[in-house]
Amino acid sequence: MNSYLKFWKNAFNYKGRTNIKDFWIPQLFHILLIFIFLIMDYFTNGNKLFVLFNVIIIVYLIIILVPTIFMMIRRYRDVGIPIYYLFILLIGSIILTGFPDNTKMHYVGRLVHLINLWILIKPTKKLSNK
């Protein structure tokens, strides 16, 4: 729970550092919460609640978007990779996965997502005493 509180405390802090635990606990919580809303969305298909759950999911994703990007910036810094790689990978993955399914470019976009995931799970580099 402490990691999730750190997520919101540092929502707009891009200068700090974020270790693996403090990155993944909030992400897993977000995935679980969205999954619960998707299940409720599935069972209310064709109902007035269906629209409500869709709106809740979209609003929640918009709310966590910026804090998640800032946390990814801190994680990249923690791993020791320049931050501009994050933006190259994010923009590239958005553009490439926008191609129709079963095209080479779409699969390249998914590969870019996996590269980003690999960077986010890399171990934290130790700080040098400068």
Protein Blocks (a to p, Z undefined) as FASTA:
>chain_A
ZZmmmmmmmmmackbccdfklmmmmmmmmmmmmmmmmmmmmmmgoiaklmmmmmmmmmmm
mmmmmmmmmmmmmmmmmnopafklmmmmmmmmmmmmmpcehiaklmmmmmmmmmmmmmmm
pccdddddZZ
